[in-house]
């Protein structure tokens, strides 16, 4: 499992396998499978990524800051 600290909005892209995303208290955020992506808003806070079954590859892309 990988602990992801609270951060600015970012996207996740599953390259292989399947991962489960959950909050620190264990509440499920969802799953991502190969070929799927998700946008994670800043309000989610810290979360955990855990591969389910076979090894998985996931890419996290930080979004650049913006001004209103």
C-alpha positions in Angstrom: 0.0 0.0 0.0 1.1 3.6 -0.6 0.0 6.5 1.6 -0.7 9.6 -0.4 -0.5 12.8 1.8 -3.2 15.5 1.4 -2.3 17.7 -1.6 -3.6 19.9 -4.3 -5.9 18.5 -6.9 -4.3 15.8 -9.0 -5.2 13.0 -11.4 -4.6 9.2 -11.2 -4.1 7.0 -14.2 -4.1 3.2 -13.9 -1.6 1.6 -16.3 -2.0 -2.0 -15.2 -3.8 -4.1 -12.5 -6.5 -2.8 -10.2 -6.2 -0.6 -7.1 -8.4 0.3 -4.3 -8.4 3.9 -2.9 -9.5 4.5 0.7 -9.3 7.2 3.4 -7.1 6.8 6.4 -10.0 5.5 8.5 -10.7 2.8 5.9 -13.7 4.3 4.2 -13.6 3.3 0.5 -13.1 6.0 -2.1 -13.4 3.6 -5.1 -11.3 1.5 -7.4 -9.3 2.1 -10.6 -8.6 -0.6 -13.2 -6.2 -0.6 -16.1 -7.2 2.2 -18.5 -9.2 4.2 -16.0 -8.4 7.6 -14.6 -9.7 9.7 -11.8 -9.5 13.4 -10.8 -8.9 13.7 -7.0 -10.0 17.1 -5.6 -8.0 18.8 -2.8 -10.8 18.2 -0.3 -10.2 14.5 -0.3 -7.2 14.9 1.9 -4.8 12.0 2.6 -5.7 8.5 1.2 -4.2 5.1 0.7 -3.7 3.2 -2.6 -3.6 -0.6 -2.4 -3.1 -3.1 -5.3 -5.8 -5.8 -5.5 -4.7 -9.1 -6.7 -1.8 -8.8 -9.2 0.8 -6.0 -9.1 -0.5 -2.7 -10.4 1.0 0.5 -11.9 -0.5 3.9 -11.2 0.6 7.3 -12.2 -0.2 10.5 -10.2 -0.1 13.8 -12.1 -0.2 17.0 -10.1 -2.2 19.8 -11.6 -0.5 23.2 -12.0 -1.8 26.0 -9.7 -4.3 28.4 -11.2 -5.5 31.9 -10.3 -9.1 33.1 -10.2 
